[in-house]
Amino acid sequence: MSRQARIEPVFAAKDLNDKITGWVVIDESQPENENVVSEHESQAEAIRAAEEFEQCED
């Protein structure tokens, strides 16, 4: 089965100015059972991690 991942920003919800505080990689291979597989400080790190996750064999 092929893996599919997406990245999403993590926001600070303390004030009206939404500030991105990090990024998460979400496994969406099974849409009914999505999970966060890793957390990252930068978007570039998250993109690399998502690509590596999708390339990984079970």
Buried (B, 14 or more C-beta within 10 A) or exposed (E): EEBBBEBEEBEEEEEEEEEEEBBBBBBEBEEEEEEEBBEBEEEEBBBEBBEEBBEEEE
